[in-house]
Amino acid sequence: MHLGNGIICPVTGIPMLAIAGVTAFYALKKARKDFSKDKILPAITVTGLVFALQMINFAIPTTGSSGHIIGAILLSAILGPFAAFLAMCAILIVQSIFFADGGLLALGCNIFNMGFLACFVAYPLIYKPLADRNKPFWAALLASVAALQLGSIAVIIEGGLSGAVAVSSILNFTGLMQAIHLPIGIAEGVVTGAITILAKSIDSKKLSISFAGLSLILAGIIAPYASSKPDGLEWSLLNISNSVVMQTQGQLYALTETIQTKTALFSNMPFTLGNIAGLFTVGLIMFLTCMLINKKMVTADAKEIQ
């Protein structure tokens, strides 16, 4: 569901980037309410796991398309929504800057579509009420499906506002996006449900080791064998290709493309080496994020003592 620069124009991309930035700042301030020091190591390793899971595109039978897990509901279930949103920001920033996966101009849209809607809509409204009723699997399944469907609707709106998708094709585009992301959401829900249930029965240290080991296996060994078929967004756009107008004009588009060409270092490395480098970069960014959260926790505690 990663939008590229060609689908988003500056009129849409810049405000969405501002919204993502403000939300990240707010999430950083609020994260201390559902984040504790013992979550730092699990936060780093589960963020790495989601990053690695996003590399694994699985084929969707009979469609000629593929999909991959987004992971925001999984992150929210383990870390809470605020830290989860920051983790999604870290993942999407690394993908955009170092892999050119998702445009810089579309970064705000991608953060909103895959992070905000899952962490702050699907998680509190669907996952948490069901999980509180001791139905974690159904919570994960329904929340994951909802997050993917909401994200696909946001893509449609953003593409329409940017002028990339003709008004006459909006309904067709909507049908394609909703249909193809339904099985992806179901697959994500099953994986999320299984991991969250298992996570509750494992102590924090063993859980972190498991996440780290699985991340390395996925990124270093399994990812090269992932499906090369178009993902859900690419497949949908191919099916309405006659109605798609790529937004490739203007100095800002040219600038962002030039920047990504120079920063996409990991995409130019051997596949496995690039994936591992990306995995460690995401882990480092999440470590620094946890340090910022922890600093705010210490500052807040000091104020309460005074």
Order of alpha helices (4+ residues) and beta strands (2+ residues): alpha-alpha-beta-beta-alpha-alpha-alpha-alpha-alpha-alpha-alpha-alpha-alpha-alpha
